[in-house]
Amino acid sequence: MSAPVYILGGCQTDFARNWLKEGKDIVTMLQEAVSGGLTATGIEAHEVEVAHVGNFAAELYCKQGHLGGFLAEIDPAFSGIPTSRHEAACASGSVAMMMAAAEIEAGRYDLALIVGVEQMKTVDPATGGDFLGTAAWYEKEAKGVEFPFPKLFGRLGDEYEKRFGLKEEHLARIAEINFSNARRNPQAQTRGWFTDETQNLSSGKYANPVAGRLRVRDCSQVTDGATSLLLASDTFARQYAARRGLTVEQLPRILGWGHRTAPMKFDTKMAESKNSPYILPHTRQAIVDTFRRAALPDVWSVQGIETHDCFTTSEYMAIDHFGLTKPGESWKVIEEGVIEFGGKLPINASGGLIGCGHPVGATGTRQALDAFKQVTGQAGEYQIEGTKKIATLNIGGSGTTTVAMVIGV
């Protein structure tokens, strides 16, 4: 049994903001997320012993690398502490968390700061789509291709169609649920896009085709955002709980985790999974690893899921890979309302990547922060009743890097 790793809290910036239009840069984003996280937890900067930054492509979007060095710039108390930056495409934030957790488990440090960050609204959509293509095998899958990732995840839908059948109405319903959930989230990017419960996603701009079977409604958002988290050892967590008037048992922790990497190229993934019941078997294995480490029998042991709906097809995949249904039968729980807010097992109460937003390097940390909010009863209007455990699934590339977690008390 490895040493426990506790989540003490953190801060998410408002994902609806456009920082370039505000005249602010990625360093300011880091500053706001970090200062907000310290304020939210009541932790002093000098208590932090190590820091990890999750980021995908600041070199492309912002012409800036070496992001760990900025932590010493934004607070003098961080000068001298070890920092590093981690990149795993859209799973960058979760991988930064994994590295911090491993150091805590090893006994190196007692308190770690993690910041996921991405500033994406610095370029036009076509250029941004090309930048995102570097999360695939750029030379073979993205170079010269307009919006390569919608095409790749459209092909994930095509694979479901070929193996099991797939109806557009089920993907559309996933989008509807996530946009609807986002309206309850005061930091969601799309919270103000629809003025009432009526969402017309079947016609107009939201129904416009993007690539293959995917339409605008099926795609996650281009987002600026940052999210901070504070992770602690058992020693620090006990001291922290005492000064907050809590018991350590009341503090959420990472109960289980899974981290797997598949081949980079989508065609290789599909060839590899030819004889598997699961289209992305490494993603399935990461989820299985997570529940095994958490000592939970199955997905019905959690009260909610925050999953990586970069496209509706990736959430459709996650449903059966989590085990809500048999492979290829995700449509059943969509039709039955199981995954809706108020359903038996809500998915993306926050709005997910489609509704809340997808600042690539911050998505994994945002999912973990939302899990923290849920299990501590701090999710406000999107609080799932009676929540003790939340599962998360963060995916980088076309199913290449998968990090799953169960966070709970």
Phi and psi in degrees as a GROMACS rama.xvg file:
@    title "Ramachandran Plot"
@    xaxis  label "Phi"
@    yaxis  label "Psi"
@TYPE xy
-76.6094  161.113  SER-2
-64.2108  142.702  ALA-3
-69.267  148.113  PRO-4
-123.497  118.418  VAL-5
-97.6879  147.885  TYR-6
-106.556  119.68  ILE-7
-93.8924  -13.528  LEU-8
134.124  -168.336  GLY-9
172.502  -158.765  GLY-10
-150.145  138.822  CYS-11
-114.281  133.84  GLN-12
-73.943  163.998  THR-13
-71.0366  116.295  ASP-14
-74.3453  -4.84089  PHE-15
-85.4551  -7.70351  ALA-16
-77.1909  149.921  ARG-17
-114.394  102.778  ASN-18
-71.1787  -30.9375  TRP-19
-64.9603  -42.7124  LEU-20
-65.1676  -26.5882  LYS-21
-81.397  -5.36432  GLU-22
76.167  25.3764  GLY-23
-118.33  155.345  LYS-24
-116.534  -176.432  ASP-25
-66.4161  -26.6929  ILE-26
-67.3074  -40.0121  VAL-27
-64.5897  -36.3136  THR-28
-61.7156  -45.5505  MET-29
-58.5698  -46.2542  LEU-30
-56.8828  -48.14  GLN-31
-66.5488  -41.2721  GLU-32
-66.4688  -42.1703  ALA-33
-68.194  -50.0824  VAL-34
-63.1468  -37.4783  SER-35
-65.4766  -38.0378  GLY-36
-67.0786  -40.9095  GLY-37
-65.3624  -40.9944  LEU-38
-64.6197  -44.48  THR-39
-62.9964  -34.4539  ALA-40
-95.0762  -15.0862  THR-41
72.5839  20.7816  GLY-42
-92.2867  141.347  ILE-43
-87.4855  144.957  GLU-44
-56.8401  -35.4291  ALA-45
-69.8212  -12.9698  HIS-46
-79.2552  -22.0633  GLU-47
-70.4003  130.995  VAL-48
-104.451  -22.3343  GLU-49
-156.2  151.933  VAL-50
-138.983  143.045  ALA-51
-129.925  133.388  HIS-52
-110.365  129.71  VAL-53
-101.353  123.85  GLY-54
-156.739  141.36  ASN-55
-88.5024  -58.9009  PHE-56
-147.413  49.8924  ALA-57
-62.3689  -28.3666  ALA-58
-61.5548  -32.7408  GLU-59
-85.7125  -53.0894  LEU-60
-72.3925  -32.8846  TYR-61
-124.826  -0.385072  CYS-62
54.9646  42.2715  LYS-63
-144.558  125.552  GLN-64
-113.342  -165.733  GLY-65
54.3597  47.7579  HIS-66
-67.874  -26.6956  LEU-67
-58.7548  -29.7476  GLY-68
-66.3734  -21.405  GLY-69
-75.5415  -18.8326  PHE-70
-62.5671  -37.1449  LEU-71
-69.8711  -20.9747  ALA-72
-80.1368  -34.6836  GLU-73
-85.8654  -17.417  ILE-74
-149.256  120.514  ASP-75
-56.2134  -27.153  PRO-76
-65.7112  -20.6292  ALA-77
-85.7774  -7.01718  PHE-78
-63.4548  121.889  SER-79
102.461  -19.1724  GLY-80
-75.6812  152.93  ILE-81
-71.4839  136.114  PRO-82
-135.793  158.726  THR-83
-156.763  161.722  SER-84
-118.034  140.902  ARG-85
-124.793  138.284  HIS-86
-128.45  124.159  GLU-87
-149.103  48.3977  ALA-88
54.3926  -130.595  ALA-89
-72.4453  -7.35409  CYS-90
-99.6761  13.3996  ALA-91
-58.3297  -43.8809  SER-92
-63.0031  -42.177  GLY-93
-68.3647  -37.6905  SER-94
-65.8989  -38.0155  VAL-95
-59.9431  -40.7396  ALA-96
-62.9419  -42.6165  MET-97
-60.9055  -40.4999  MET-98
-68.5156  -41.1351  MET-99
-64.6311  -43.3193  ALA-100
-63.0156  -39.6759  ALA-101
-62.4323  -38.9993  ALA-102
-67.1502  -38.4544  GLU-103
-66.606  -44.304  ILE-104
-60.2425  -35.1903  GLU-105
-76.325  -8.98592  ALA-106
82.6846  12.3695  GLY-107
-71.3872  -41.7252  ARG-108
-139.243  158.417  TYR-109
-105.951  -19.5432  ASP-110
-143.412  122.42  LEU-111
-122.04  140.856  ALA-112
-102.9  131.173  LEU-113
-121.664  134.388  ILE-114
-130.314  121.948  VAL-115
-98.3793  135.397  GLY-116
-150.168  143.218  VAL-117
-155.413  130.267  GLU-118
-112.262  110.676  GLN-119
-112.06  -16.6066  MET-120
-88.9368  36.9881  LYS-121
-98.6622  -9.58432  THR-122
-136.569  167.282  VAL-123
-72.687  161.838  ASP-124
-57.0427  -39.4462  PRO-125
-65.8821  -43.1444  ALA-126
-64.8099  -43.2526  THR-127
-61.37  -39.3036  GLY-128
-62.8262  -37.5245  GLY-129
-67.1978  -41.6037  ASP-130
-59.9409  -44.2746  PHE-131
-62.6383  -26.538  LEU-132
-61.2272  -20.1456  GLY-133
-72.4468  -9.02715  THR-134
-80.3437  -12.8672  ALA-135
-100.422  -170.021  ALA-136
-81.6161  97.665  TRP-137
-56.2596  -49.7704  TYR-138
-63.2254  -32.6229  GLU-139
-101.836  -21.0721  LYS-140
-124.57  -16.1623  GLU-141
-129.964  -27.1963  ALA-142
-61.9153  122.231  LYS-143
77.3777  5.11513  GLY-144
-100.666  128.542  VAL-145
-76.1443  125.853  GLU-146
48.9589  67.1685  PHE-147
-63.4362  -34.4704  PRO-148
-71.9783  -39.2509  PHE-149
-57.0315  -35.7243  PRO-150
-66.4881  -43.2941  LYS-151
-64.988  -43.7356  LEU-152
-79.0525  -19.8838  PHE-153
-64.5355  -37.6561  GLY-154
-68.0505  -28.9481  ARG-155
-61.7363  -41.305  LEU-156
-63.6456  -39.6065  GLY-157
-60.4802  -38.1645  ASP-158
-67.0374  -39.8219  GLU-159
-62.3356  -42.3863  TYR-160
-57.6504  -45.5031  GLU-161
-67.1116  -42.6533  LYS-162
-84.1198  -38.3073  ARG-163
-129.823  -17.8487  PHE-164
92.1104  147.001  GLY-165
-154.313  130.529  LEU-166
-107.072  137.796  LYS-167
-58.6252  -33.8356  GLU-168
-62.7851  -28.8802  GLU-169
-75.1764  -37.8542  HIS-170
-65.6373  -42.2694  LEU-171
-61.1138  -37.0872  ALA-172
-67.2222  -37.4676  ARG-173
-57.7687  -45.828  ILE-174
-61.7828  -44.4243  ALA-175
-58.4151  -44.84  GLU-176
-62.4465  -45.2577  ILE-177
-68.4588  -40.6855  ASN-178
-64.1888  -39.7935  PHE-179
-63.8759  -44.8435  SER-180
-61.387  -37.6026  ASN-181
-61.6757  -27.406  ALA-182
-63.742  -22.9242  ARG-183
-85.9663  -11.0138  ARG-184
-100.42  112.235  ASN-185
-68.0148  -7.44221  PRO-186
-114.381  8.83073  GLN-187
-77.6415  142.209  ALA-188
-62.9104  -37.3841  GLN-189
-101.092  13.7656  THR-190
-58.1471  -28.4657  ARG-191
-105.099  9.52252  GLY-192
-72.2067  -30.8038  TRP-193
-121.881  127.285  PHE-194
-82.293  -17.6529  THR-195
-146.621  -170.843  ASP-196
-69.7681  -12.0292  GLU-197
-85.1695  114.266  THR-198
-114.892  117.342  GLN-199
-95.1102  93.1957  ASN-200
-101.683  -1.59771  LEU-201
-90.9607  -12.5047  SER-202
-147.54  173.96  SER-203
75.8084  -158.956  GLY-204
-64.19  -30.9412  LYS-205
-71.6236  -18.4353  TYR-206
-97.2602  -0.181258  ALA-207
-65.5017  138.352  ASN-208
-68.7322  143.768  PRO-209
-111.491  -55.3551  VAL-210
-160.346  128.395  ALA-211
56.8083  -128.769  GLY-212
-80.3292  -9.99452  ARG-213
-86.7795  137.632  LEU-214
-112.61  174.498  ARG-215
-53.9658  -42.0853  VAL-216
-63.65  -21.4921  ARG-217
-83.8495  -3.88962  ASP-218
-110.071  142.847  CYS-219
-71.3856  169.752  SER-220
-91.2267  155.337  GLN-221
-84.3472  119.232  VAL-222
-137.036  142.244  THR-223
-98.4434  132.303  ASP-224
-177.81  159.444  GLY-225
-143.352  148.409  ALA-226
-139.876  132.237  THR-227
-109.286  154.528  SER-228
-142.013  148.61  LEU-229
-115.066  120.093  LEU-230
-107.649  141.354  LEU-231
-136.03  152.833  ALA-232
-77.2346  171.201  SER-233
-60.4424  -40.6832  ASP-234
-60.2488  -51.5702  THR-235
-67.7446  -40.1751  PHE-236
-60.1822  -38.2427  ALA-237
-66.3562  -41.6621  ARG-238
-65.2838  -42.2534  GLN-239
-64.0103  -45.0261  TYR-240
-60.6525  -41.7238  ALA-241
-62.1655  -42.7926  ALA-242
-75.8177  -14.7267  ARG-243
-97.9622  2.27023  ARG-244
72.4815  30.0629  GLY-245
-120.29  170.024  LEU-246
-101.448  156.493  THR-247
-63.1133  -26.429  VAL-248
-66.7248  -18.9528  GLU-249
-84.184  -9.81548  GLN-250
-89.2696  131.445  LEU-251
-65.5288  151.072  PRO-252
-142.614  168.531  ARG-253
-79.7077  103.675  ILE-254
-78.3832  -31.2704  LEU-255
-160.519  155.966  GLY-256
-149.789  158.179  TRP-257
-143.866  140.82  GLY-258
-144.445  112.504  HIS-259
-133.966  151.612  ARG-260
-128.405  127.767  THR-261
-99.4875  169.805  ALA-262
-57.4949  153.1  PRO-263
-68.5113  -44.073  MET-264
-79.1022  134.872  LYS-265
-61.1628  -41.0578  PHE-266
-60.1516  -39.1538  ASP-267
-64.9141  -40.871  THR-268
-59.1777  -46.1938  LYS-269
-66.8159  -38.5857  MET-270
-65.0676  -40.0679  ALA-271
-66.4905  -32.5769  GLU-272
-92.6478  7.44567  SER-273
-51.7257  -40.1075  LYS-274
-104.038  11.8359  ASN-275
-97.2842  147.386  SER-276
-69.2362  -18.3537  PRO-277
-106.035  136.38  TYR-278
-68.3873  -34.3738  ILE-279
-120.303  81.0438  LEU-280
-62.6023  -29.0968  PRO-281
-71.6813  -33.9747  HIS-282
-64.6855  -45.0521  THR-283
-57.6464  -42.2742  ARG-284
-67.283  -36.7795  GLN-285
-61.3486  -39.5728  ALA-286
-67.403  -44.7989  ILE-287
-59.7213  -43.8143  VAL-288
-57.8152  -41.8625  ASP-289
-62.4734  -49.2588  THR-290
-69.5447  -32.5434  PHE-291
-64.862  -46.4252  ARG-292
-66.2988  -30.5057  ARG-293
-82.0822  -3.42214  ALA-294
57.1068  41.5527  ALA-295
-113.822  140.143  LEU-296
-70.4231  -33.1766  PRO-297
-169.259  -177.025  ASP-298
-66.7226  -21.7946  VAL-299
-74.3919  0.147353  TRP-300
-86.272  -6.96331  SER-301
-107.811  163.782  VAL-302
-104.06  -4.49475  GLN-303
-170.716  165.336  GLY-304
-133.816  135.466  ILE-305
-109.447  109.511  GLU-306
-119.385  166.498  THR-307
-86.7603  85.2138  HIS-308
-93.7558  59.1795  ASP-309
-57.5843  -30.4619  CYS-310
-143.022  157.789  PHE-311
-59.7029  -28.2464  THR-312
-66.6135  -32.6314  THR-313
-72.7831  -32.9466  SER-314
-71.5958  -38.923  GLU-315
-57.3726  -42.6154  TYR-316
-62.6416  -44.5507  MET-317
-60.8216  -34.6573  ALA-318
-57.8643  -51.1442  ILE-319
-78.8514  -28.7253  ASP-320
-68.191  -30.9484  HIS-321
-72.7604  -20.252  PHE-322
96.0358  16.3856  GLY-323
-65.4151  -30.3897  LEU-324
-138.534  172.945  THR-325
-68.5298  159.439  LYS-326
-54.1231  133.148  PRO-327
85.1244  -0.624761  GLY-328
-114.076  24.4974  GLU-329
-55.9185  -30.9528  SER-330
-56.8052  -27.297  TRP-331
-62.5666  -47.6274  LYS-332
-76.1045  -20.6997  VAL-333
-68.6506  -48.2171  ILE-334
-65.8795  -33.1824  GLU-335
-83.2214  -6.27334  GLU-336
78.2967  12.4298  GLY-337
-60.6975  -37.8633  VAL-338
-91.6618  0.0230139  ILE-339
-76.1954  158.505  GLU-340
-60.479  123.062  PHE-341
93.8602  -6.59333  GLY-342
-80.4467  -178.119  GLY-343
-62.3736  -37.1063  LYS-344
-144.244  85.9328  LEU-345
-62.2817  139.507  PRO-346
-114.385  129.982  ILE-347
57.8915  56.4553  ASN-348
-59.011  -25.0322  ALA-349
-72.7916  -19.6695  SER-350
109.52  -14.248  GLY-351
64.8497  -164.339  GLY-352
-73.2202  -31.0749  LEU-353
-71.0227  -41.8553  ILE-354
-96.6762  -46.1962  GLY-355
-77.6025  -37.2395  CYS-356
125.912  164.74  GLY-357
-139.189  71.1227  HIS-358
-74.8438  104.767  PRO-359
-45.4189  -54.133  VAL-360
-71.0524  -13.6027  GLY-361
-103.34  -3.55993  ALA-362
-66.6306  -44.2093  THR-363
-63.1033  -39.9748  GLY-364
-71.2399  -35.2495  THR-365
-64.4927  -42.0043  ARG-366
-60.0184  -43.4523  GLN-367
-66.5456  -38.791  ALA-368
-65.9558  -40.0059  LEU-369
-65.3168  -36.4035  ASP-370
-62.6102  -43.2268  ALA-371
-57.648  -47.0009  PHE-372
-60.8671  -41.9184  LYS-373
-63.1324  -47.5967  GLN-374
-77.8519  -12.3119  VAL-375
-105.297  6.82761  THR-376
70.0354  28.835  GLY-377
-112.008  19.1919  GLN-378
-88.773  1.94474  ALA-379
61.4916  -128.503  GLY-380
-67.1764  -19.2072  GLU-381
-108.064  23.6043  TYR-382
-67.6113  128.458  GLN-383
-86.2035  127.548  ILE-384
-64.7406  135.713  GLU-385
68.2233  32.1549  GLY-386
-81.7093  128.159  THR-387
-118.692  -26.241  LYS-388
-143.99  137.411  LYS-389
-127.821  136.195  ILE-390
-97.5805  144.56  ALA-391
-125.508  151.261  THR-392
-139.891  118.829  LEU-393
-122.914  126.274  ASN-394
-123.055  131.093  ILE-395
-106.974  135.864  GLY-396
71.7728  -157.483  GLY-397
-87.856  51.1003  SER-398
88.4252  20.4646  GLY-399
-77.8789  -59.012  THR-400
-104.066  125.954  THR-401
-122.314  128.382  THR-402
-125.69  124.665  VAL-403
-120.532  151.585  ALA-404
-145.39  156.097  MET-405
-118.227  123.254  VAL-406
-115.174  131.242  ILE-407
-174.347  -175.418  GLY-408
